[in-house]
Amino acid sequence: MKILYPEIQPYHTFFLETGSKHSVYVELCGNAEGIPVIFLHGGPCSGTKPDHRRFFNPERYRIILFDQRGCGQSVPFGELEDNTTDDLIADMERIRQHLGIDKWLVFGG
């Protein structure tokens, strides 16, 4: 049995414009001065879940979760146009730059 960290709430959420019809939902949790880690959720249309915040020690990590294009709270939901692996990588880079992060950990499942 794996034990997760206690439930936490985001301290900041926003939508990041992508330069296309997509707006990507982003949330920040944990220690704003901590080690940055970005979480990649699995599966199309699934999006992030509150338990995904619990994989990381909130005292140590600056936890960044986002709903990939067409998923979760990102809009438009279920849209496949302009939704490729290259777009996903570009969105992650946009998030990194927007937050002023030089290096981060990437975690996915």
C-alpha distances in whole Angstrom, upper triangle without the diagonal:
4,7,10,13,15,17,21,24,26,29,31,31,34,35,36,39,39,43,42,42,38,37,33,31,29,27,27,24,24,26,29,30,27,26,26,24,24,21,22,21,21,23,27,27,24,24,22,20,19,15,16,18,15,14,16,18,20,23,23,23,25,23,25,24,26,27,29,32,32,29,27,30,32,35,37,34,34,36,37,40,39,36,35,33,36,36,32,33,36,34,31,34,36,33,33,37,37,35,36,34,35,31,28,25,24,20,19,17
4,7,10,13,15,18,21,23,26,28,28,31,32,33,36,36,40,39,39,35,34,30,28,26,24,23,21,20,23,26,27,23,22,23,20,21,18,19,18,19,22,25,26,22,22,19,17,16,13,13,15,11,10,13,14,17,19,19,19,21,19,21,21,23,24,26,30,30,27,25,28,29,33,35,32,32,34,35,38,37,33,33,31,33,33,29,30,33,31,28,31,33,30,30,33,33,31,33,30,31,28,24,21,20,17,16,15
4,7,9,12,15,18,20,23,25,26,29,31,32,35,36,39,39,39,35,33,30,27,25,23,22,19,17,20,23,24,21,21,21,19,20,18,20,19,20,23,26,26,22,22,19,16,15,11,12,13,9,9,11,12,14,16,17,17,20,18,20,20,23,24,26,30,30,27,25,27,29,33,34,32,32,35,35,38,38,34,34,32,34,34,30,30,33,31,28,31,32,29,29,32,32,29,31,29,30,27,24,21,21,17,17,16
4,7,9,11,14,16,19,21,22,25,27,28,32,32,36,36,36,32,30,26,23,21,19,18,15,14,17,20,21,18,18,18,16,17,15,17,16,18,21,24,24,20,19,16,13,11,8,9,9,5,6,8,9,11,14,14,14,16,14,17,16,19,21,23,27,28,24,22,24,26,29,31,29,30,32,33,36,35,31,31,29,32,31,27,28,30,28,25,28,29,26,26,29,29,26,28,26,27,25,21,18,18,15,15,15
4,7,9,12,14,17,19,20,24,26,27,31,32,36,36,36,32,29,26,23,20,17,16,12,11,14,17,18,16,16,17,15,17,15,18,18,20,23,26,25,22,20,16,14,11,9,10,8,5,6,7,6,8,10,12,12,14,12,15,16,19,21,24,27,28,25,22,24,26,29,32,30,31,33,34,37,35,32,32,30,32,31,28,28,30,27,25,27,28,25,24,28,27,24,26,24,26,24,20,18,18,16,17,17
4,6,10,13,15,18,20,23,26,27,31,32,36,36,36,32,29,26,23,20,17,16,12,11,14,17,19,17,18,19,17,18,17,20,19,22,25,27,26,22,20,17,14,11,9,11,9,6,9,10,9,9,11,13,14,15,14,17,16,20,22,25,28,29,25,22,23,26,29,31,29,31,33,35,37,36,33,34,32,34,33,29,30,32,29,26,29,29,26,26,29,28,25,27,26,28,26,23,21,21,19,19,19
4,7,10,13,16,17,20,23,25,28,30,34,34,33,29,26,23,20,18,14,14,11,10,14,17,19,18,19,19,17,18,16,19,18,20,23,25,23,20,18,14,11,8,7,10,7,6,10,11,11,10,13,15,14,15,13,15,14,17,19,22,25,26,22,19,20,22,26,28,26,28,31,32,35,34,31,32,31,32,31,27,28,30,27,25,27,27,24,25,28,26,23,26,25,28,26,22,21,21,18,19,19
4,7,9,12,13,17,20,22,26,28,31,32,31,27,24,21,18,15,12,11,7,8,11,13,16,15,17,16,16,16,15,18,18,21,23,25,23,20,17,14,12,8,9,10,7,7,11,10,10,8,11,13,12,12,11,13,13,16,18,21,24,25,22,19,18,21,24,27,25,27,30,31,34,33,30,31,30,31,29,26,27,28,25,23,25,25,21,22,25,23,20,23,22,25,24,21,20,20,18,19,20
4,6,9,10,14,17,19,23,25,29,29,28,25,21,19,15,13,9,9,7,8,12,13,16,16,18,17,16,16,15,18,18,21,23,24,22,19,16,13,11,8,10,11,8,10,13,13,13,10,13,15,14,13,11,12,12,14,16,20,22,23,20,17,16,18,22,24,23,26,28,30,32,31,28,30,29,30,28,25,26,26,23,21,24,23,19,21,23,21,19,22,21,25,24,21,20,20,19,20,21
4,5,7,11,14,16,20,22,25,26,25,22,19,16,12,10,6,5,4,7,10,11,14,14,16,14,14,14,14,16,17,20,22,23,21,19,15,12,12,9,12,12,9,11,14,13,14,11,13,15,13,11,9,9,9,12,14,17,20,21,18,16,14,16,19,22,22,24,26,28,29,28,26,27,26,27,25,22,23,23,20,18,21,20,16,17,20,17,15,18,18,22,21,18,18,18,18,19,20
4,7,11,14,16,20,22,26,27,26,23,20,17,14,11,8,6,6,8,9,9,12,13,16,14,15,15,16,19,20,23,26,26,24,22,19,16,15,13,16,15,12,14,17,15,15,11,13,15,13,10,10,11,12,14,17,20,22,24,21,19,17,18,21,24,24,27,28,30,31,30,28,29,28,29,26,24,24,24,21,19,21,20,16,17,19,16,14,17,17,21,21,19,20,20,20,21,23
4,7,11,13,16,19,22,23,23,20,16,14,11,8,6,5,7,10,12,10,14,15,17,14,15,15,16,18,19,23,25,24,22,21,17,15,15,14,17,16,13,16,18,17,17,14,16,17,15,11,11,10,11,12,14,17,19,21,19,17,15,16,18,21,21,24,25,27,28,27,25,27,26,26,24,21,22,21,18,17,19,17,13,15,16,13,12,15,16,20,20,18,19,20,20,21,23
4,7,10,13,16,19,20,19,16,13,11,7,6,4,6,9,13,14,13,16,17,18,16,16,14,15,16,17,20,22,21,19,18,14,13,14,13,16,15,13,17,19,18,19,16,19,19,17,13,12,10,10,9,11,14,16,17,16,14,11,12,14,17,18,21,22,24,25,23,22,24,24,24,21,19,20,19,16,15,17,15,12,15,16,13,12,16,17,20,21,19,20,19,19,20,22
4,6,10,13,16,17,16,13,10,8,6,5,7,9,12,16,17,15,18,19,20,17,17,15,16,17,18,21,22,21,19,18,15,14,16,16,19,17,16,20,21,21,22,19,22,22,19,16,14,11,11,10,11,13,14,16,15,13,10,10,12,15,16,19,19,22,22,21,20,22,22,22,19,17,18,17,14,14,16,13,11,14,14,11,11,15,17,20,21,19,21,20,20,21,23
4,6,9,12,13,12,10,6,5,5,6,9,12,15,19,20,18,21,22,22,19,18,16,16,16,17,20,21,19,17,17,14,14,16,17,20,19,18,22,23,23,25,22,25,25,21,18,16,13,12,9,10,11,11,13,13,12,9,8,9,12,13,16,16,18,19,17,16,19,19,19,16,15,17,15,11,13,15,12,10,14,14,11,13,16,18,21,21,20,21,20,21,21,23
4,6,9,11,11,9,5,5,6,7,10,13,16,20,21,18,21,22,21,18,18,15,16,16,17,20,21,19,18,18,15,16,18,20,22,20,19,23,24,23,25,23,25,25,21,18,16,13,12,10,11,11,11,13,14,14,12,9,10,13,15,17,16,18,17,15,15,17,17,17,13,13,14,12,8,10,11,8,7,11,11,9,11,14,15,18,19,18,20,19,20,20,23
4,6,8,8,7,5,7,9,11,14,17,20,24,25,22,24,25,25,21,21,18,19,18,19,22,22,20,19,20,17,18,21,23,25,23,23,27,27,27,29,27,29,29,25,21,20,16,16,13,13,12,11,13,15,16,13,10,10,12,15,17,15,16,15,13,14,16,17,16,12,13,14,12,9,12,12,9,10,13,13,11,14,16,18,20,22,21,23,21,23,23,25
4,5,8,6,6,7,11,12,16,18,22,25,26,24,26,26,25,21,21,17,18,17,19,20,21,18,18,20,17,19,22,24,26,23,24,27,27,27,30,28,30,29,26,22,21,17,16,13,13,11,10,12,14,16,15,11,11,12,15,16,14,14,13,10,11,13,14,12,9,10,11,8,7,10,11,8,10,13,13,12,15,17,18,20,21,20,22,20,22,21,24
4,7,8,9,11,14,16,19,22,25,29,29,27,29,29,28,25,24,21,22,21,22,24,23,21,20,23,21,22,26,28,30,27,28,31,31,31,33,32,34,33,29,26,24,21,20,17,16,15,12,15,17,19,18,14,13,13,16,18,15,15,13,10,12,14,16,14,10,13,14,11,10,13,13,10,13,16,15,14,17,19,20,22,23,23,25,23,25,25,27
4,5,8,11,14,17,20,23,27,30,31,29,31,31,30,26,25,22,22,21,21,22,22,19,18,21,19,21,25,27,30,27,28,31,31,32,34,33,35,34,31,28,26,22,20,17,16,14,10,12,15,18,16,13,11,11,14,15,11,12,10,7,10,12,15,13,10,12,14,12,11,15,15,13,15,18,18,17,20,22,23,25,26,25,26,24,26,25,27
4,7,10,13,16,20,23,26,30,32,30,32,32,31,28,26,23,23,21,21,22,21,18,16,19,18,20,24,26,29,26,27,31,31,32,35,33,36,35,31,28,26,22,20,17,15,13,10,10,14,16,14,11,8,7,11,12,9,11,9,8,10,14,16,16,12,14,17,14,13,16,18,15,17,20,20,19,22,24,25,27,28,27,28,26,26,25,27
4,6,10,13,16,20,23,26,28,26,29,29,28,24,23,19,19,17,17,19,18,15,14,16,14,17,20,22,25,23,24,27,27,28,31,29,32,31,28,25,22,19,17,13,11,10,6,8,10,12,11,7,6,6,9,11,8,10,9,8,9,12,14,14,10,11,14,12,10,13,15,13,14,17,18,16,19,22,22,25,25,24,24,22,23,22,23
4,7,10,13,16,20,23,25,23,26,26,26,22,21,17,17,16,17,19,18,16,14,16,13,15,18,20,23,21,21,25,25,26,28,26,29,29,25,22,20,16,14,11,10,9,7,9,10,11,9,6,5,7,10,12,11,13,13,12,12,14,16,16,12,12,14,13,10,13,14,12,12,15,16,14,16,19,20,23,23,22,23,21,22,21,23
4,6,10,13,17,20,22,20,23,23,22,18,17,14,14,13,13,16,16,14,13,14,11,12,15,17,19,17,18,21,22,22,25,23,26,25,22,19,16,12,11,7,6,6,6,9,9,9,8,5,7,9,10,12,12,14,14,13,11,14,14,15,11,10,12,12,8,10,12,10,9,13,14,13,14,17,18,20,21,19,19,17,18,17,19
4,7,11,14,17,19,18,21,21,21,17,16,13,13,13,13,15,16,15,13,13,9,10,12,14,17,15,15,18,19,20,22,20,23,23,20,17,14,11,8,6,5,8,9,10,9,8,6,5,8,11,11,14,14,16,17,16,15,17,17,18,15,13,15,14,11,12,14,12,10,14,15,13,14,17,18,21,21,19,19,17,17,17,19
4,7,10,14,16,14,17,17,17,14,13,10,10,11,12,16,17,17,15,14,11,10,12,13,15,13,12,16,17,17,19,17,20,19,16,13,10,7,6,4,7,9,11,13,12,11,9,9,12,15,15,17,18,19,20,19,17,18,18,18,16,13,15,14,11,10,13,11,8,11,13,11,11,14,15,18,18,15,16,15,15,15,18
4,7,10,13,12,15,15,15,13,12,10,10,12,13,17,19,19,17,16,12,10,11,11,13,11,10,13,15,14,16,14,16,17,13,10,8,6,5,6,9,12,15,16,14,12,11,11,15,18,17,20,21,22,24,22,20,22,21,22,19,16,17,17,14,13,15,14,11,13,15,13,11,15,15,18,18,15,16,15,15,16,18
4,7,9,8,11,11,12,10,10,9,11,14,15,19,21,22,20,19,15,12,13,12,14,12,9,13,14,12,13,11,13,13,10,7,6,5,7,9,12,15,18,20,17,16,14,15,18,21,21,23,24,26,27,25,23,24,23,23,21,18,19,19,16,14,16,15,11,12,14,12,10,13,13,16,16,14,14,14,15,16,19
4,7,7,11,10,12,10,10,11,11,15,16,19,22,23,22,20,16,13,13,11,12,11,7,10,12,10,10,7,10,11,8,6,5,7,8,11,14,17,20,22,20,17,17,18,21,24,23,26,27,28,30,28,26,27,25,26,24,21,21,22,19,17,19,18,14,15,18,16,13,16,15,18,17,15,15,15,15,16,19
4,6,9,8,10,10,10,12,13,17,18,22,25,26,25,22,19,16,15,13,13,12,8,10,11,8,8,4,6,7,6,5,6,9,11,15,18,21,24,26,23,21,20,21,25,28,27,29,30,32,33,31,29,29,28,28,27,24,23,24,21,19,21,21,17,17,19,18,15,17,15,18,17,14,14,16,15,18,20
4,5,5,8,9,11,13,15,19,21,24,27,29,28,26,22,19,19,16,17,15,12,13,14,10,9,6,5,6,6,5,8,11,14,17,20,23,26,28,26,24,23,24,27,30,30,32,33,34,35,33,31,31,29,29,28,25,24,25,22,20,21,21,17,16,18,17,14,15,14,17,16,14,15,17,17,20,22
4,6,9,8,11,13,16,19,21,25,28,29,28,26,22,19,20,18,19,17,14,16,16,13,12,9,9,9,8,5,8,10,13,16,20,22,25,27,25,23,22,23,26,29,29,31,32,33,34,31,30,30,28,28,26,24,23,23,21,18,19,18,15,14,15,14,11,12,11,14,15,13,15,17,18,20,23
4,7,8,12,14,17,21,23,27,30,31,31,29,25,22,23,21,21,20,16,18,18,14,13,11,9,8,8,7,10,12,16,19,22,24,27,30,28,27,26,26,29,32,32,34,34,35,36,33,32,32,29,29,28,25,24,24,22,19,19,19,16,15,16,15,12,12,11,13,13,12,14,17,18,22,25
4,6,9,12,15,19,21,24,28,29,29,27,24,21,21,19,19,17,14,15,15,11,10,8,7,5,4,5,8,11,15,18,21,23,26,29,27,26,25,25,29,32,31,33,34,34,35,33,31,30,28,28,27,24,23,24,22,18,19,20,16,14,17,17,13,13,11,13,12,10,11,14,15,19,22
4,6,10,13,16,19,22,26,28,28,26,23,20,21,20,19,17,14,15,14,10,10,10,10,6,5,5,8,10,14,17,20,22,25,28,26,25,25,25,28,31,31,32,32,33,34,31,29,28,25,25,25,22,20,21,20,16,17,18,15,13,15,16,13,13,10,11,9,7,8,11,13,16,19
4,7,10,13,16,20,23,24,25,23,20,17,19,18,18,15,13,15,13,11,11,11,12,9,6,5,6,7,11,13,17,18,21,24,22,22,22,21,25,27,27,28,29,29,30,27,25,24,22,22,21,18,17,18,16,13,13,15,12,9,12,13,10,11,8,9,7,5,6,9,11,14,17
4,7,10,13,16,20,21,22,20,17,14,16,16,15,12,11,12,11,9,11,11,13,10,7,6,5,6,9,11,15,16,19,22,20,19,20,20,23,25,25,26,26,26,28,25,23,22,19,20,19,16,15,17,15,11,13,15,12,10,14,14,12,13,10,12,9,5,4,6,7,10,14
4,7,10,13,16,18,18,16,14,11,14,14,14,11,10,13,11,10,13,13,16,14,10,8,6,5,6,8,11,12,15,18,16,16,17,16,20,22,21,22,23,23,24,22,19,19,16,17,16,13,12,14,12,8,11,12,9,9,13,13,12,13,11,13,10,7,6,5,6,8,12
4,6,10,13,15,15,13,11,8,11,12,12,8,9,11,9,10,13,14,17,15,12,11,8,6,5,7,9,10,14,16,14,14,15,15,19,21,19,20,21,21,23,21,18,18,15,17,16,12,13,15,13,10,13,15,12,12,16,16,15,17,15,16,14,10,9,6,5,6,8
4,7,10,11,13,11,9,8,11,13,13,9,11,14,12,13,17,17,20,19,15,15,11,9,7,7,8,8,12,14,12,12,14,14,17,19,17,17,18,18,20,18,15,14,12,14,14,10,11,14,12,10,13,15,13,14,17,17,17,19,17,18,16,13,11,7,6,4,7
4,7,9,10,7,6,6,9,12,11,8,11,13,12,14,18,18,22,21,18,17,13,11,8,8,8,8,11,12,10,10,13,13,16,18,15,15,17,17,19,19,15,15,14,16,15,12,13,16,14,13,16,17,15,17,20,20,20,22,20,22,20,16,14,11,9,6,6
4,7,9,7,8,9,11,14,14,11,14,16,15,17,21,22,25,24,21,20,17,15,12,11,10,9,12,13,10,11,15,15,17,18,16,14,16,16,19,18,15,14,13,16,16,12,15,17,16,15,19,20,18,20,23,23,23,25,23,25,22,19,17,13,11,7,6
4,6,6,8,10,12,16,16,14,17,19,18,21,24,25,29,28,24,24,20,18,15,13,11,10,12,11,9,11,14,14,16,17,14,12,14,13,17,17,13,13,13,16,16,13,16,18,17,17,20,21,20,22,25,25,25,28,26,28,25,22,20,17,14,11,9
4,6,8,11,14,17,18,16,19,21,21,23,27,27,30,30,26,25,21,19,16,13,10,8,9,8,7,9,13,12,14,13,10,8,10,10,13,14,11,11,12,15,14,12,15,17,16,17,20,21,20,22,25,25,25,28,27,28,26,24,22,18,17,14,13
4,6,10,12,16,17,15,18,21,21,23,27,26,30,30,26,25,21,18,15,12,9,8,8,6,4,6,10,10,11,11,8,6,9,10,14,15,12,13,14,17,15,13,17,19,16,17,21,21,20,22,25,24,25,28,27,29,27,25,23,20,18,15,14
4,7,9,12,13,12,15,17,17,20,23,23,27,27,24,22,19,17,13,11,8,9,10,9,6,6,10,11,13,14,10,10,13,14,17,18,14,16,16,19,17,15,18,20,17,17,21,21,20,22,25,24,24,27,26,28,26,23,21,18,16,13,12
4,7,10,12,10,13,15,16,18,21,20,24,24,21,19,15,13,9,8,5,7,9,9,5,4,7,8,11,13,10,11,13,15,17,17,14,16,16,18,16,13,16,18,15,15,18,18,16,19,22,21,21,24,23,25,24,20,19,16,14,12,12
4,7,8,7,9,12,12,14,17,17,20,20,17,16,12,10,7,7,6,9,12,12,8,7,9,10,14,16,13,15,17,18,21,20,17,18,18,20,18,15,17,19,15,15,18,18,16,18,21,20,19,22,21,24,22,18,17,15,13,11,11
4,5,5,8,10,11,14,16,16,20,20,18,17,13,12,9,10,9,12,15,15,11,9,11,13,16,18,16,17,20,21,24,24,21,22,21,24,22,18,21,22,19,18,22,22,19,21,24,22,21,25,23,26,24,21,19,17,14,13,12
4,5,6,7,10,12,14,13,17,18,16,15,12,12,10,12,12,15,18,18,15,12,13,15,19,21,19,20,23,25,27,27,24,25,24,26,24,21,23,24,21,20,23,23,20,21,24,23,21,24,23,26,24,21,19,18,15,15,15
4,5,5,7,10,13,13,16,17,15,16,12,13,11,13,14,17,20,20,17,14,16,18,22,24,21,22,25,26,29,29,25,26,25,27,26,22,23,25,23,21,24,24,21,22,26,25,23,26,24,26,24,21,18,17,14,13,13
4,5,6,8,12,12,15,16,13,13,10,10,8,11,12,14,18,18,15,13,15,17,20,22,20,21,23,24,27,26,23,23,21,24,22,19,20,22,19,17,21,21,18,19,23,22,20,23,21,23,21,17,15,13,10,10,10
4,6,7,9,8,12,13,10,10,7,8,8,11,13,16,19,20,17,15,16,18,21,24,22,23,25,26,29,28,25,25,23,25,24,20,21,23,20,17,20,21,17,18,21,20,18,21,19,22,20,16,14,14,11,12,13
4,5,7,8,11,12,11,12,9,12,11,15,16,19,23,24,20,18,19,21,25,27,25,26,28,29,32,31,28,28,26,28,27,23,24,26,23,21,24,24,21,21,24,24,21,24,22,24,21,18,16,15,13,13,13
4,7,9,12,12,10,12,9,12,11,15,17,19,22,24,20,19,20,22,26,28,26,26,28,29,31,30,27,26,24,26,26,22,22,24,22,19,22,23,20,20,24,23,21,23,20,22,19,16,13,12,10,10,11
4,6,9,8,7,9,7,10,11,15,18,20,24,25,22,21,22,23,27,29,27,28,30,30,33,31,28,28,25,27,26,22,22,24,22,19,21,22,19,18,22,22,19,21,18,20,17,14,11,12,10,12,14
4,5,5,6,9,9,13,14,18,21,23,27,29,25,24,24,26,29,32,30,32,33,34,36,34,31,31,29,30,29,26,25,27,25,22,24,25,21,20,23,23,20,21,19,21,18,15,13,15,13,16,17
4,5,5,7,7,11,13,17,20,22,26,28,25,23,23,24,28,30,29,31,32,33,35,34,31,31,29,30,29,25,25,26,24,21,23,23,20,19,22,21,18,20,18,20,18,15,14,16,15,17,19
4,6,8,10,14,16,20,23,26,29,31,28,26,26,27,31,34,33,34,36,37,38,36,34,34,32,32,31,28,27,29,26,23,25,25,22,20,23,22,19,20,18,20,19,16,16,18,17,20,22
4,7,9,13,16,19,23,25,28,30,28,26,26,27,31,33,33,34,35,36,37,35,33,32,30,30,30,26,25,27,25,21,22,23,20,18,21,21,17,18,16,17,15,13,13,15,15,18,21
4,6,9,12,16,19,21,24,27,24,23,23,24,27,30,29,30,32,32,33,31,29,28,26,27,26,22,22,23,21,18,19,20,16,15,18,18,14,15,13,15,13,10,10,12,12,15,18
4,6,10,13,17,19,22,25,22,21,21,21,24,27,27,28,29,30,31,29,27,27,24,25,24,20,20,20,18,15,16,17,13,12,15,14,11,12,11,13,12,9,10,12,13,15,18
4,7,10,14,16,19,21,19,17,17,18,22,24,23,25,26,27,28,26,24,24,22,23,21,18,18,19,16,14,16,16,12,12,15,15,12,14,12,15,13,10,10,10,10,13,15
4,7,10,12,16,18,16,15,15,15,18,21,20,22,23,23,25,23,20,21,19,20,18,15,15,16,13,10,13,13,9,10,13,12,10,13,11,14,13,10,10,10,10,12,15
4,7,10,13,15,12,11,11,12,16,18,17,19,20,21,22,21,18,19,17,18,17,13,14,15,12,10,13,13,10,12,15,14,13,16,14,17,16,13,12,11,10,10,13
4,6,9,11,9,9,9,8,12,14,14,15,16,17,19,17,15,16,15,16,14,11,12,13,10,9,12,12,9,12,14,13,13,16,15,18,17,14,14,12,12,12,14
4,7,8,6,5,6,6,9,11,10,12,13,14,16,15,12,14,14,16,13,10,13,14,10,11,14,14,12,15,17,16,16,19,19,21,20,18,17,14,14,12,14
4,6,5,8,9,7,9,11,10,10,11,11,13,12,9,10,10,12,9,7,10,11,8,9,13,13,12,14,17,16,17,20,19,21,20,18,17,14,14,12,14
4,5,8,9,6,7,8,8,8,7,8,9,9,6,9,10,12,8,7,11,11,9,11,14,13,13,16,18,17,19,22,21,23,23,21,21,18,18,16,17
4,7,8,6,6,6,4,4,5,7,9,10,8,11,13,15,12,11,15,15,13,15,18,17,17,20,22,21,22,25,25,27,26,24,24,20,20,18,18
4,6,6,8,8,6,6,8,10,13,13,10,13,14,16,14,12,15,16,13,15,18,17,16,19,22,21,21,25,24,26,25,23,22,19,18,15,15
4,6,8,10,7,9,11,14,16,17,14,16,17,19,17,14,18,18,15,16,20,19,17,20,22,21,21,25,24,27,26,23,22,19,18,16,16
4,6,9,7,10,12,15,17,17,15,18,19,20,17,15,18,18,15,16,19,18,16,19,21,19,20,23,23,26,26,23,23,21,20,18,19
4,6,6,9,10,12,14,13,12,15,16,17,14,12,16,15,12,14,17,15,14,17,19,17,18,22,22,25,24,22,22,20,19,18,19
3,5,8,8,11,12,12,12,15,17,18,14,14,17,16,13,16,19,16,16,20,21,19,21,24,24,27,27,25,26,23,23,21,22
4,6,6,9,10,11,11,15,17,18,15,15,18,18,15,18,20,18,18,22,23,21,23,26,27,29,29,27,28,25,25,23,23
4,6,9,11,13,11,15,17,19,16,15,19,19,16,18,21,20,19,23,24,23,24,27,28,30,30,27,27,24,23,21,21
4,6,9,12,10,13,15,17,15,14,18,19,17,19,22,21,21,24,26,25,26,29,29,31,30,28,27,24,23,20,20
4,6,8,7,11,14,15,13,13,17,17,15,18,21,20,20,23,25,24,26,28,28,30,30,28,28,24,24,22,22
4,6,5,8,11,13,11,12,15,16,15,18,20,19,20,23,25,24,26,29,28,30,29,28,27,24,24,21,21
4,5,8,12,12,10,12,15,15,15,18,19,19,20,23,24,24,26,28,28,30,29,28,28,25,25,23,24
4,6,10,9,7,10,12,11,11,15,16,15,17,20,21,21,23,25,25,26,26,25,26,23,24,22,23
4,7,8,6,7,10,11,10,13,15,15,16,19,20,20,22,24,24,25,25,23,23,20,20,18,19
4,5,5,6,9,10,11,13,14,15,17,19,20,21,23,24,24,24,23,22,22,18,19,17,18
4,5,5,6,9,10,11,12,14,15,17,18,20,21,23,21,22,20,19,19,15,16,14,16
4,5,5,6,9,10,11,12,14,15,16,18,20,21,20,20,19,19,19,16,18,17,19
4,5,5,6,9,10,10,12,14,15,16,18,20,19,20,20,19,19,16,18,17,19
4,5,5,6,9,10,11,12,14,15,17,18,17,18,17,16,16,13,14,13,15
4,5,5,6,9,10,11,12,14,16,17,15,15,15,14,14,12,14,13,16
4,5,5,6,9,10,11,12,14,15,15,15,15,15,16,14,17,17,19
4,5,5,6,9,10,10,12,14,14,15,15,15,16,14,15,15,18
4,5,5,6,9,10,11,12,11,12,12,11,12,10,12,13,16
4,5,5,6,8,10,10,10,10,11,11,13,12,15,16,19
4,5,5,6,9,10,10,12,13,13,15,15,17,18,21
4,5,5,6,9,9,11,12,11,13,13,15,16,19
4,6,5,6,5,7,8,8,11,11,14,16,20
4,5,5,6,8,10,11,14,15,18,20,23
4,6,8,11,13,13,16,16,19,21,24
4,6,9,11,11,14,15,17,20,23
4,7,9,11,14,16,19,21,25
4,6,7,11,13,16,19,22
4,7,11,13,16,19,23
4,7,10,13,16,20
4,7,10,13,17
4,6,10,14
4,7,10
4,7
4
